Structure formats: structure tokens, C-alpha cells
Amino acid sequence: MTKSRLIMISLMTLTIVVTSHLAFFYNSGKATAPLLQDLSQIDPDQFAALPSPAEGIAVFQQKVERNPQDAVSLTILGQLFFRQARQTGDISSYQRAETALRQAIRLLPNNTTARLALASTLFAQHDFGEALKLARALFQEDARRTEALAIMADAYLAIGQYQAADQAYTDLSGRAATPPVWARLAYQAELHGRPEEALRLLQQAAGPTLAEAQSKEDLAWYLIRLGDLYFNLGQPDEAGEHYQAALQLVDNYYLALAGLGKVRAAQARYAEAIDFYQQAVAIIPQPEVVAALGDVYLVTGQPDQAERQYETVDFIGRLAEINQDVYNRQLANFYSDRNRQLTQALTLATAELEFRQDIHGYDATAWAFYKLGRYEEAQPLMEQAMKLGTRDAKLYYHAGLIAKAQGRWADAERFLTEALAINPHFDLLQTRVAEAALKQLRNR
């Protein structure tokens, strides 16, 4: 690599780092933000050609090797590993980010940038308690640190402290009207059963990112979130358009590939679904995606191939402790959905619920109890899972089967009808179970 290339990467990386932290403090004008409603607006060539995280990592690793006491380079290196992890889904990159950032903080304890980045990295590894503790300390030191407030709000939401999260998001929205804030408010609205508001907020977040020709990665992330929301609303065609647009911006973006696999499966275009899922799994074998690939094989009459994928998920569950920490909810739902290792499903779900009492934690635990035939224990947990009014088809599906098992026929029919109305494609295998159960209820 030439000296001029090294200098260019260093300067561009520094620009990325600085602007990422200033973004929260810039009020872009909530009332005038353009909406992203037409994907034809997106021209990948309009975005600056930023260096990949790998290129920047190589540069700053060299700097740290030459001077292990360089706290600034360690900070940037940690942020680059974090960015790489978000793009690839590779947990080990989060671990490398944490190592670099902790070393930077040891060298320079008042390094606010490194401490903020470490809080985000801990959050990404599901160490919500430590992320909250660090972000709260930063915010108490200086209440102008809006990014610290954002991490606090995210952590409150992740552990199910919804009242504290709502208060923090209200404070955040009054301080900074920016795309990252709107994206957070969108997720909050989605959880509280307001998907149309969530959709508008996400479009509002993506609009300035496109209009100001910010990084491809930033816009691709908003497109993925929009795709997810459209899919959850039962609109796979619209979801697919957004996943495809994200893939055109960022080559081999595993989230876009997995999203397209999910869409093609919902459209019964199974060969394409298998292809997209295989590409995603080749990049990072996330349990949820590997399991989905197995489901497509099962539906297309390839049980041996399906079992290979399911065994891969079992293997992932036995890997390093960090994988179990990050993936245990995915693993619990995988086991429950497919009637495998049901005792382990309950163990994983209840262990996570001890420190993460959000609606999806209650749902995963209720579902595991149901699969073990412990219906009376499942019901109150399921009620907790539905307390926010979230329009999630899987929640209604689980509630419906639990009610059916208890002989609450009217509730069961109502919940299952609502699940399929919200999203008739919510899961390749479970929708078939929902349809069969609903038919049985109506014919009883």
C-alpha cells in the first residue's frame, strides 16, 4: 500500500470517526427532513467511495504496532472493528473492538470518544448492564452528551425498562432531530403497536442520509430496517425492494441477503431463497439464518439437507460462551419452534429473562413453557409479552396456541386470526401450524 493511500485512509477514517460523534448534536430540522419514499431516487454512484473497515484496520494496526501507547489510534481501531462487525455480523470483531477501546481508555482514562464507543460495543454484545452503567456515567458527567443518552435509552429498551426508555427517548427527541434519533423513535413506535408511525420515522431518517449523500453503509442500514418493517407488516414485495436496494449499495451485505432469502421464501420462490440464504450463511452463519435455510430445504422435500442446517445451529449453540450470550434467544426459539432440546430452550430463555425482561424475552420463555406442555406457566408470561400492544404476528401466534391448549377457544381464534392478518408470511413453517390450528378451531 502506497504512502499516499495510507494517508488518504487515515484522513478519511478520522473524518468518519468525528462526524459519527457529532451527528447526534446536529439538529437537521425535523419538520423539513425529506422522506425516502421512492427507491429510484437512490444512485449508488452519488456516494463517496469510503475505504472499507478492513483497509482502515490495517492502517491503524500498523500505527499501534509502532506505538502501543497511541490512545488515539487505539480508539479509531476499536471504532473500525465495531463498524466491521456491524457490516459482517462477526462477533469476534466486536471483541477486538472492545479490546482496543479498553486499552485506549487505560492509556487515556478521560477519553470520551473511546468510552462512548465502548458502551456501544458492549451493547452490541448484549452486555446491556455494563453499557448502561458506562453511558449513564458519561451522561452524568456532561448532560450534553446526547449519544450517551441514546445508548442509555437503547439499553433501557433492551432490558425491558420501558418507562425509563420512553422518558429517555422523549428527552433525546427534544435535543437532537437526526436520522439516528428518528430510527430509535421508529423502533419505539413499532414496539408500542404503531407500525405506520414507525414507517414514517424510518423514511424520515433515510431521507437526509440520501439527500446529503452520506455513506452507503448508513443508508443501507436504514433500508434494511425499512425492509424488516415492511415484511413484518405482511408486505414482502415492498420488503424485497428495500433489501435489494441495500444490496446494491453494499456488496455482499449479509443482512440484505438474509432479508431477500426470507422474502423469496414468503413468495414461494424457494430456489432463490436457498441461494440468498446460502450466500448469507457463507458470510456469517447466524443461527436464525441457518435455521431458515433448513426450513426451506424441509419445505422443498430435502429433509437431509434441512437436518444438516439444524445440526449446524446445534453446533453454534455449543461454541464459545460469547455466542451463547448473544444468540441464546435465537437458539431458544429455534429449539422451541422445531421441538428440539426443549429443556435447553427453556434454560436459555429463562437465563436471559433474568437480566433482559423485555417483551421478546417473556415471549421466548412462554413459548418454551408451552412446548413443554406447561401451559399455566406460559400464559402469564405471554400476557407480559403482549403488554405493549406490539403488532408482531409471532406474539399473536404464540398467544393463540397457548390459549388453544388451555381451552380458551374464543381467545385462541381471535389471536390466530390476528396473527395471520398482521403478516400471513411471518414464518415459513409456523404459519402453516397457525392456519391448521385456526381451521380446527373454526370447525370444532
KERO-909437 format. One record per residue (C-alpha): residue number from 1; x, y, z. Coordinates in steps of 0.25 Angstrom, whole numbers. Example, Ala and Ser with C-alpha at 12.3 -4.5 7.8 and 13.67 -1.06 7.14 Angstrom:
2
PT     n      xx      yy      zz
PT     1      49     -18      31
PT     2      55      -4      29
This chain:
444
PT     n      xx      yy      zz
PT     1       0       0       0
PT     2       6      13      -4
PT     3       9      25       6
PT     4      -1      34      -1
PT     5     -12      23       1
PT     6      -9      21      15
PT     7     -10      36      18
PT     8     -23      36      10
PT     9     -29      25      18
PT    10     -25      31      31
PT    11     -31      45      28
PT    12     -44      39      23
PT    13     -45      29      35
PT    14     -43      41      44
PT    15     -54      49      37
PT    16     -63      37      39
PT    17     -60      36      54
PT    18     -62      51      56
PT    19     -75      52      48
PT    20     -81      40      55
PT    21     -80      46      68
PT    22     -84      60      64
PT    23     -97      55      57
PT    24    -105      54      70
PT    25    -103      68      73
PT    26    -107      74      59
PT    27    -121      78      58
PT    28    -125      76      44
PT    29    -139      81      45
PT    30    -149      71      48
PT    31    -160      78      40
PT    32    -153      79      27
PT    33    -146      66      26
PT    34    -149      59      13
PT    35    -155      45      13
PT    36    -150      34       5
PT    37    -162      28      -2
PT    38    -157      25     -16
PT    39    -145      15     -17
PT    40    -142      20     -31
PT    41    -136      33     -24
PT    42    -124      24     -20
PT    43    -112      25     -28
PT    44    -100      17     -22
PT    45     -90      26     -30
PT    46     -94      38     -23
PT    47     -88      33     -10
PT    48     -73      36      -6
PT    49     -64      24      -8
PT    50     -60      22       6
PT    51     -49      12      10
PT    52     -54      -2      15
PT    53     -53      -4      30
PT    54     -42     -15      27
PT    55     -34      -4      20
PT    56     -35       5      32
PT    57     -32      -6      41
PT    58     -19     -10      34
PT    59     -14       5      35
PT    60     -17       7      50
PT    61     -12      -7      54
PT    62       1      -3      48
PT    63       1      10      56
PT    64      -2       3      69
PT    65       9      -7      66
PT    66      19       4      64
PT    67      14      11      77
PT    68       5       3      86
PT    69       3      15      95
PT    70      -4      23      84
PT    71     -18      24      90
PT    72     -24      32      78
PT    73     -20      21      68
PT    74     -26      10      78
PT    75     -39      18      79
PT    76     -40      19      64
PT    77     -36       4      62
PT    78     -47       0      72
PT    79     -57       8      65
PT    80     -53       2      51
PT    81     -55     -12      57
PT    82     -68      -8      62
PT    83     -72      -3      48
PT    84     -67     -16      42
PT    85     -75     -24      52
PT    86     -88     -17      48
PT    87     -85     -20      34
PT    88     -82     -34      35
PT    89     -89     -39      47
PT    90     -76     -45      52
PT    91     -76     -45      67
PT    92     -61     -46      68
PT    93     -59     -32      62
PT    94     -68     -27      74
PT    95     -58     -34      83
PT    96     -46     -28      76
PT    97     -53     -14      77
PT    98     -55     -16      92
PT    99     -40     -20      94
PT   100     -35      -8      86
PT   101     -44       2      93
PT   102     -41      -3     107
PT   103     -26      -1     104
PT   104     -29      13      99
PT   105     -36      16     112
PT   106     -26      10     121
PT   107     -16      20     114
PT   108     -25      32     114
PT   109     -36      30     125
PT   110     -44      42     121
PT   111     -44      38     106
PT   112     -59      41     104
PT   113     -59      36      89
PT   114     -54      23      94
PT   115     -63      22     105
PT   116     -75      24      96
PT   117     -70      14      86
PT   118     -68       4      97
PT   119     -82       6     102
PT   120     -88       3      88
PT   121     -79      -9      87
PT   122     -83     -15     100
PT   123     -98     -12      96
PT   124     -95     -20      83
PT   125     -90     -31      91
PT   126    -103     -31      99
PT   127     -95     -27     112
PT   128    -107     -17     114
PT   129    -104     -15     129
PT   130     -90     -10     126
PT   131     -93      -2     114
PT   132    -104       5     122
PT   133     -94       8     134
PT   134     -84      14     125
PT   135     -94      22     117
PT   136    -100      27     130
PT   137     -87      31     136
PT   138     -83      39     123
PT   139     -97      46     123
PT   140     -96      50     138
PT   141     -82      56     135
PT   142     -88      64     124
PT   143    -103      65     120
PT   144     -99      70     106
PT   145     -94      56     102
PT   146    -106      53      94
PT   147    -100      40      89
PT   148     -99      35     103
PT   149    -113      38     106
PT   150    -117      30      93
PT   151    -109      18      98
PT   152    -116      19     111
PT   153    -130      19     104
PT   154    -126       7      96
PT   155    -121      -1     108
PT   156    -134       2     116
PT   157    -142      -3     104
PT   158    -133     -15     102
PT   159    -135     -20     117
PT   160    -150     -16     117
PT   161    -150      -4     126
PT   162    -160       3     116
PT   163    -164      15     125
PT   164    -149      19     127
PT   165    -147      17     112
PT   166    -159      25     108
PT   167    -154      36     117
PT   168    -140      36     111
PT   169    -145      35      96
PT   170    -154      47      99
PT   171    -142      55     105
PT   172    -134      50      93
PT   173    -144      55      82
PT   174    -145      69      89
PT   175    -130      70      88
PT   176    -126      64      74
PT   177    -135      63      62
PT   178    -125      54      54
PT   179    -127      41      46
PT   180    -121      32      57
PT   181    -131      38      67
PT   182    -143      36      57
PT   183    -138      22      55
PT   184    -139      19      70
PT   185    -152      26      71
PT   186    -157      17      60
PT   187    -154       5      68
PT   188    -160      10      80
PT   189    -173      13      72
PT   190    -173      -1      66
PT   191    -172      -7      80
PT   192    -184       1      84
PT   193    -192      -4      73
PT   194    -191       8      64
PT   195    -184       2      51
PT   196    -189      13      41
PT   197    -183      23      50
PT   198    -170      15      51
PT   199    -170      14      35
PT   200    -171      29      34
PT   201    -160      31      44
PT   202    -151      22      37
PT   203    -154      28      23
PT   204    -151      42      30
PT   205    -137      36      35
PT   206    -133      31      22
PT   207    -137      43      14
PT   208    -126      53      19
PT   209    -116      41      18
PT   210    -119      40       3
PT   211    -121      55       1
PT   212    -107      58       7
PT   213    -100      47       0
PT   214     -95      41      13
PT   215     -88      27      14
PT   216     -94      15       6
PT   217     -94       7      19
PT   218    -102      17      27
PT   219    -113      17      16
PT   220    -113       2      14
PT   221    -115       0      29
PT   222    -128       9      28
PT   223    -132       1      16
PT   224    -131     -12      24
PT   225    -139      -6      35
PT   226    -150      -2      25
PT   227    -150     -15      19
PT   228    -151     -22      32
PT   229    -163     -13      36
PT   230    -170     -15      22
PT   231    -168     -30      24
PT   232    -174     -30      38
PT   233    -186     -23      32
PT   234    -188     -34      23
PT   235    -183     -27      10
PT   236    -172     -36       5
PT   237    -171     -29      -9
PT   238    -168     -16      -3
PT   239    -158     -22       7
PT   240    -151     -29      -4
PT   241    -149     -16     -12
PT   242    -143      -9       0
PT   243    -133     -21       3
PT   244    -130     -21     -12
PT   245    -126      -6     -11
PT   246    -118      -9       1
PT   247    -110     -20      -6
PT   248    -108     -10     -18
PT   249    -101       0      -8
PT   250     -93     -10      -1
PT   251     -88     -23      -8
PT   252     -90     -36       0
PT   253     -97     -29      11
PT   254    -101     -41      19
PT   255    -114     -35      25
PT   256    -119     -31      11
PT   257    -116     -45       6
PT   258    -123     -52      18
PT   259    -135     -42      16
PT   260    -136     -46       2
PT   261    -136     -61       6
PT   262    -147     -58      15
PT   263    -155     -50       4
PT   264    -153     -61      -7
PT   265    -158     -72       3
PT   266    -170     -64       6
PT   267    -173     -63      -9
PT   268    -171     -78     -11
PT   269    -158     -75     -19
PT   270    -151     -86     -12
PT   271    -139     -88     -21
PT   272    -136     -73     -20
PT   273    -138     -73      -5
PT   274    -128     -84      -3
PT   275    -118     -77     -12
PT   276    -119     -64      -4
PT   277    -119     -71      10
PT   278    -106     -79       5
PT   279     -99     -66       2
PT   280    -103     -60      15
PT   281     -98     -72      23
PT   282     -85     -73      15
PT   283     -82     -59      21
PT   284     -87     -61      35
PT   285     -94     -74      40
PT   286    -104     -67      49
PT   287    -114     -77      55
PT   288    -126     -71      51
PT   289    -122     -70      36
PT   290    -116     -85      36
PT   291    -129     -90      42
PT   292    -137     -82      32
PT   293    -129     -89      21
PT   294    -132    -102      27
PT   295    -147     -99      27
PT   296    -147     -96      12
PT   297    -140    -109      10
PT   298    -151    -116      18
PT   299    -162    -110      10
PT   300    -156    -114      -3
PT   301    -154    -128       1
PT   302    -140    -129       5
PT   303    -140    -133      19
PT   304    -126    -138      20
PT   305    -121    -124      16
PT   306    -130    -118      26
PT   307    -125    -126      37
PT   308    -111    -122      33
PT   309    -114    -108      35
PT   310    -121    -111      48
PT   311    -109    -118      53
PT   312    -101    -106      50
PT   313    -110     -98      59
PT   314    -108    -108      70
PT   315     -93    -107      68
PT   316     -93     -92      68
PT   317    -100     -93      81
PT   318     -89    -101      87
PT   319     -78     -91      83
PT   320     -71     -80      91
PT   321     -79     -74     103
PT   322     -80     -61      96
PT   323     -88     -67      85
PT   324     -98     -73      95
PT   325     -99     -60     101
PT   326    -102     -53      88
PT   327    -110     -64      82
PT   328    -117     -70      93
PT   329    -131     -64      90
PT   330    -129     -69      75
PT   331    -125     -82      80
PT   332    -137     -84      90
PT   333    -147     -80      79
PT   334    -140     -89      69
PT   335    -141    -101      79
PT   336    -156     -98      82
PT   337    -160     -96      68
PT   338    -155    -109      64
PT   339    -157    -117      76
PT   340    -142    -120      79
PT   341    -135    -119      92
PT   342    -148    -113      99
PT   343    -141    -113     113
PT   344    -129    -106     107
PT   345    -139     -96     101
PT   346    -145     -93     114
PT   347    -132     -92     121
PT   348    -127     -82     110
PT   349    -140     -74     111
PT   350    -141     -73     126
PT   351    -126     -69     127
PT   352    -127     -58     118
PT   353    -140     -53     124
PT   354    -133     -51     138
PT   355    -126     -39     132
PT   356    -134     -36     120
PT   357    -148     -34     123
PT   358    -153     -29     110
PT   359    -166     -34     103
PT   360    -158     -43      94
PT   361    -151     -49     106
PT   362    -165     -52     112
PT   363    -169     -58      99
PT   364    -158     -67      97
PT   365    -159     -73     111
PT   366    -174     -74     109
PT   367    -172     -82      96
PT   368    -162     -91     103
PT   369    -172     -94     114
PT   370    -183     -96     104
PT   371    -175    -106      96
PT   372    -172    -114     109
PT   373    -187    -115     112
PT   374    -186    -105     124
PT   375    -198     -96     119
PT   376    -202     -90     132
PT   377    -187     -85     134
PT   378    -187     -80     119
PT   379    -200     -71     120
PT   380    -195     -60     130
PT   381    -182     -59     122
PT   382    -189     -58     109
PT   383    -198     -47     115
PT   384    -185     -39     119
PT   385    -180     -41     105
PT   386    -193     -34      99
PT   387    -194     -23     109
PT   388    -189     -12      99
PT   389    -199     -15      88
PT   390    -188     -19      79
PT   391    -193     -23      65
PT   392    -184     -35      64
PT   393    -190     -47      57
PT   394    -182     -57      65
PT   395    -186     -51      78
PT   396    -201     -53      74
PT   397    -198     -67      68
PT   398    -191     -72      81
PT   399    -203     -66      90
PT   400    -213     -73      81
PT   401    -207     -87      82
PT   402    -205     -85      97
PT   403    -220     -81      98
PT   404    -224     -93      90
PT   405    -216    -102      99
PT   406    -224     -97     111
PT   407    -237     -98     104
PT   408    -239     -83     103
PT   409    -245     -85      89
PT   410    -250     -71      86
PT   411    -237     -64      91
PT   412    -229     -75      82
PT   413    -237     -72      70
PT   414    -236     -57      72
PT   415    -221     -57      74
PT   416    -218     -67      62
PT   417    -227     -59      53
PT   418    -220     -46      57
PT   419    -206     -53      55
PT   420    -209     -56      40
PT   421    -216     -43      38
PT   422    -203     -36      42
PT   423    -194     -44      34
PT   424    -198     -57      27
PT   425    -183     -60      24
PT   426    -178     -58      38
PT   427    -170     -71      38
PT   428    -169     -82      27
PT   429    -173     -93      36
PT   430    -181     -87      47
PT   431    -191     -80      38
PT   432    -195     -94      34
PT   433    -197     -98      48
PT   434    -205     -85      51
PT   435    -214     -88      39
PT   436    -217    -102      43
PT   437    -220     -98      57
PT   438    -229     -87      53
PT   439    -236     -97      43
PT   440    -238    -107      54
PT   441    -244     -96      64
PT   442    -254     -91      53
PT   443    -258    -105      50
PT   444    -260    -110      64
